[in-house]
Amino acid sequence: MTIDITGRSASEISADLRTRIERGELAPGTLLPPVRTLATDLGVNRNTVVAAYRQLAQAGLVEARGRGGTRVADRAAVAQEGYAPDTVLRDVGTGNPDPARIPDPTAALARSARPVLYGEPVIDPGLEAWARGWMTEELPQDDVRITVTSGASDAIERLLAQALQRDDAVALEDPCFLSALHTVRTGGYRAVPVPVDAEGMTVDGLRAALAAGVRAVVCTPRAHNPTGASLSAERAAQLRAVLAAHPYVLVIEDDHFSLLSRAPLHSVIGPSQRRWARIRSMSKFLGPDTCLAVTASDPDTADGLGVRLTPGTTWVSHILQRLTLALVTDDEVRAGIEEAAEHYARRNAAFAEALTARGLAVRPGDGLNLWVPLPVPAAGVREDLMHRGWLVREGDPFFLGEGERGSFLRLTVHDLDEEAARTLADDIAAVAGVSGARRPGARGGRIEV
């Protein structure tokens, strides 16, 4: 197919192609001319075409596929967390906490309401005092500022917006938490993948991303979503050493699982870092509808966040802030959070053992989910499991890079009873072609509730 593209500057070329895509003249999947070919045809510098294609990619209109060329993107919705509505299948791909283990806010809510007027501090003083002690674990800096936002994604979006410009590069773990990936893409930034292994973000991957010019790094120190990996003390120290040579790169530490994590926190924020932030969301232990996160950061970063959270615009409800404080300082609620943490860890470990006994080696990790490697393509496994009554989530949407991905499922199984868990493990093993690996009486063959 010959495409008659016009333009002399990057913006003109980008605008011409954008018009054609929006009018439907170029369908999803259409291969655009190679950069060198188009530059020759238009009589422009090769970098002009590169810039035009990059503008289109940041707008989500095209996808660069390495040796596969640049193609018009499919405008399908970006994958998001949550259960699938309107399905009769048993959904084990939700990424949700167990609703039965989310604290009842009724009693605390009655103690949280009082009128708040314009001009009052945007952060509740009680919540700020409590959060200051909670958020400074393993932080070497003395001057720590506290900010409250409407959840972790809101914090990441604001942090990047106050420090970066469109087309700046951001290092993200690969595979990556869907919300972080969506935030970077919709913000117009370039996502640079950093591989993740059993100990978290890799040192060589971070070093390569910094060499590529990233201006921000988003790292999950524990309970990485989707893999469940947590940074070891040694890995965290190695990452801090690499980052020490880049003190003005913004380092965002997303400690989303915090109170529920069974792993110790090993921070990547070192004493020489000048731009940094640690985020802890309440959504995993107080429920997604809490929509509140606390950020600890350096003063300049906090000032940038504060500009976006002034009274009369977008501060977080004081009722919600006081409700959060009442819950996290309640001994009974904290005991329930600890029980939930043990429940998630126990159920994930049991299911991982069950799959391992059936021939699929699975490492439980930390968090709400299990990352299951498969010996066959995940798409076929997903389809076969649907015929057996299960809705699972494939691993592909979590990946950024175009390299070797492998085949994975991300499962949320902590709310399955023993019978359902055993059936799911049997079904996964069967459709993955390893059902014969299970031995009677093998460790992990029985799943205890």
N, C-alpha and C positions, 0 to 999 in steps of 0.2 A: 504494500500500500504506500503510495507516494503522498506525503503531506506537504502542502505548499505553505511553509511557514515564512512569516515576514518579520522585520524588525532589525534595528541597528544597535540598540542597546539592550542590556539584560532586561530592563523593565518592559521594553517594547516587545521583545520576544516572548517574555512570560505572559504579558497581557494578551497577545495574539493566541497563544496556546490555551490560556485560561478561557477565553471566549469560546473557542472551538469545543473545549471539554464541557463547558456549562450548557452549550447549545445541543450537546449530544452528537456532534459531528465526529468526535473521537471517543469510541466506546471503551469501557474498562478493559484493561489488558492490551490496548493498542501500544505497539512498540514505537517509541519516538526515535528519530535519527540519532546515530552516534554523535557525540560531541564534536569530534574532529570533522565528520562529514558535514554537519550543519554549519559549523564555523566556516568551512570552505565555501559552501553554497551561498552563505549570506555575506561573505567577505568581511568577517569580524574575527576578533581574537578568540582563541579557544576558551579563555577564562570568562569571556562574556557569556558564552553558552552555558558554561558550568554554573555561573551565577544565576542565569535564568532558570535552569533546571532546579537549582537549589531553592529558589523562591517558590517554585511550584510544589516542591517536596514539602517545604515548611507549611504550605497551605493545605497539605493533604491531598493534592490533586494528582501527583505522580509518585511512583516508588522507584528508587534506585535498587536494582537487583544484581549489582556487581557485573559479572560476565553475562548475565541475562539482560543487561541493558536497562534503560529507563522506560517504564511503562505507565500508562494512565491507571490511576489507582481505582480500586473498587470502593465506592462510597458507602459501603456497608457500615453499620454502627460498630464503634470500637468495643471490644469485649469488656465487660464490667463484672464486678463481683455481685453475688446475690443469687437467690434461688430463681428458678425459671417459672414464671407464672403460666397458668393454663396448660399444665402438663399432668397426665395421669401416671407418669413414671415416678419411681422413688428417686428423688434428687439427692445425689451424694457429691455434688460439685459446688455447693453453695458458698463455702468459705465463711459461713456464719457461726457465731457462738451459739451455745445451747440456750434457748430462751428460758428454760426452766432454771438456769443458773445465773441469770441476770437479776440483780437485787431489786426488790420491790421498792419503788421510790416514794410510796404514798405517805408514810410517816415523816420522812425527811422533807418532803415537799411542803408539808404544813408548817415547818419551821423556817422555810427559806424565803417567804414572800414578804417584801416591804417595798414601798414606792422608791424608785430611783429616778432622779431628774437629770436633765442636761447639765453638764458641768462637773458631775461627780467623777471620781477616778474610774477609768475604764476597766480596771482589774479590781475585783473584790479584795480588800486588804487581808482578810482571813485566808482566802485561797492562795494569795501571793505568798504569805508567810509560810503556809504549809508546803507549797510547791517548791519554795527555795531550798528547803531541807531535802526534799525528795529528788530534785532534779540535778543536784550538784555532785552526785556520786561519780567518782573517778574523773572529775573535771579539774585540771591543773590551774585554771585561771581563777583569779581572785575576784575580779569585777564581773559578776554574772547578773544579767537582767532577765526578768520573767515577763513573758507575753502570753496572752490567752487568745486562741483563735477558734474558729468553728470547725474543729477537726484537723487531723494531720494533713489531709490533702489541701485544705485551705492554707495551712501554714507553709507547706512546700511551695504552693503557687505564689504566695506573697513573698516568701524568701527569695525565690528566683526572680520575681518581677522587680524587687527593689535592688537587685545586684546585677542583673544581666540585661542584654538587649536581644532583640530577635536575631536568630541565626547563631547566637553563641552556643558553644558546645557544653553539654552536661554529661558527666559520667554516670551511668546507671548500671546496676547489677544485671547480669544476663544469665539465666532468666530473671525477669523483673516483676515486681508488684504491679498489677494492672493499673491501679490508680496513679502511681508515680509516672508510669509510661504515658498514660493519657494526659497528665498534667504537663509534661514536658512537650509533647507533640502539639497540644492545643495552644501552648504558650509561644509556639514558633521557634523553639530551641532545637538544636541538633542532639539527638541521643547517641552517645558513644558507648558501646557495650563493653562491660568489664566482666569476664567470666567468673562464675561462682563454683567453688568446690565444697567439700565436706566441712572446711573450716571458714567458709564465707568468701568474701571478695578476694580475688587473687592478687598477689603482689605484682606479678608481671603484667597483669591486665590493667591495674591502676597505673603503673609506670607508663605503659603504652598510651593510656588515655591522657595522662598529663602531658606526654610528649606531643600528642595530637592537639593540644591547646585548650583542653576543657577549662572552663572558668568556675565550675561547680561540680561537686561530687556528692551523690546521694548514696548513703551506705546504711544497711540494716545490720546492727551489731549482733542481734540474736533473733531466733525464730524467723529467719528469712522466708518471705512468701514469694514463690511457692515451695522451695526446697526444704525448709525447716532447718537450714544450717545456722550455726552461731559461731561468731569469731572466737578462736582460741586465744589465749593470752599471747602466745608467740606470734600468731598471725596479726593480731591488733598492733603489737609492737613494731612489726615489720611495716605495716601500713602507715603507722605514725612516722616512722623514719623516712619513708618515701614522701609523705606529705610535708615534712619539715622543710624540704627544699622549695616548697610552693606555699608560703605562709598566707598569701592573699587570695588563694583559691577558696571559694566558699565551701565549707565542709558541712553537710547536713546529715545528722545522725538520726535516723528514724527508728526509735526504740518502741515500736508500736505495741509489743506484747507485754512489756514492762512487768507489772505485778503478777502476770500469769506465767511468766517465763520460768522454766526450770534450769536455765543456764545462767551462769554469772555474767555480768556485764563487763566487757572489755572494750574500752572506748578507742576510737580512732582519732579523737581530738587531742592533739599534743600541746605542750606549753608554748610552742612558737607559732601556733595557728592564730591568725589575726581576724579571720572571718569564719565564724562557725555557729552552728545551732544544733541543739538536741531537742527532738520532739517526742512527746509521749501523749498518745491519744487515750481517751477513756472508753473507746467504742468496743474493745474486746471484752472488758470486764463489767462495764456499766451499761453496755448496749449501744448499737450503732446510732440509735436515735438521740443519744446524749449529745452528739455533734460538738464535742469540746476537746481541745488538746492544749497542753501546756508546752511552751517553748522556752528553753534557757539559751541565751546567746550572748555574744559580746555586745558592748554598748552601741556601737555603730549599727550593727545589724538590727538590734532592738529598736533603735530610733527609726530605721527604715520601715520596720513593721508597724511601729506606732503611728506613723503618718497615715497608714491605711486603716487605722482602727480608732480614729478620733470620735468623740461623742457627737451624736447626730448623724453618723454615717453607718459604720459597720461594726460597732463593738459587740461583744458577745453578751447575751442577756445575763444580768446579775442574778436573776432567779435561777438560771441554769448553773451559774458559777457557785452560788451558795448551796444549791442542791448537790452538786458534785462534792463540795467540801464536806457537807453533812454525811454523805455516803462513805467517802474514803476515810473519814475519821471515826466511823462507827465500828466498834469492835466486832459486832455480829456480822456486819457486811464484809469486813476484812477477812473474817474466818470463812465466810462463804466464798469469797474470791480465792482463798487458798485451797478450799475443797474443789472448786472448779478447775484450778490449775492442775491439781493431782488427777482429777478425772480425765482431762484432755490428754495428759501425758500417759496415763495408764491405758486408756482406750486406743490411742494411736500406737503405743508399743505393742499391745496385744494383736492389733490387726496387722502390723508390720511382721510380727512373728508368724501369724497365720499365713500370710502370703509367702514368706520365706520358706515355711514348711511345705508349701505347694510348688516351690520351684522358682519363685520370683523374689530375688534378694532385695529387700526394702529396708532402708535405714529410717527409723522413726523421726529423728530430729526433734525440733521444738515447734510449737505453734498449734493452730487449729486443723492443719491439713497434713496429708501424706503425699509425698512425691514418689510415684511408682514408675520405675523404668520398665519398659516392655521389650520383648524380643521381636515384636512384629509392629507394623504401623499402628499408631494410636487411633487413627480415623476408623479403621476396620474394627478395632476392639470396641470403640464407642458405639458403632452401629450395631454390632452383635449384642452388646449389653442392653441396648434399647429394646431389642427383641425379647430380652429376658426380664424387662421391667425396670431397668436402671437407667438413670441419666447421669453421666459422668462428664468431667471436664478434661479436654485434651490439653497437653502441655504447650502446643505450638503458639497460642496467643501470648504466652508469657515471654517469648524470646524476642530479642532485638536484632541480633546478628543474622547474617545470611550464610554462616558457616555450618558446620556439623551440629545438628541439634539433638539427635537421638529421638527416641519415641517415649513419651511419658503420659501418665494420667496424674491429675491432682485431685485427690479424694478428700471429702469431709465426712468422716465416719464415726465421730465421737458420740453421736446420738443414736446409733444403731443398737438394738438389743442383741443378745447372743445369737439367736436364731438368724436374724437378718444379716448380721455380720458374717456368720459362717456361710450363708448362702451366697453373699456377694463375693467372698473370697473364693469359693468354689467356682462361681461363674466367671470371675476374672481369669483364674487359672485355666479354665476350660477354653475360653475364647482366645487366650494368648497362647494356647497350645502346650501348656505345661502341667495339665491336670494330673498327669500320671506321676508327677514328682512327689506328691503327698504320700507319706507312709503312715499306716495305722499307728496311732500312739505317738507320732512325731511331735516334738516340742513345737508349740505354736498351732497345732491342729485344732485345739479347743480355744475358743475365745471367751474369756470370763468377763462378765459385766461388773 
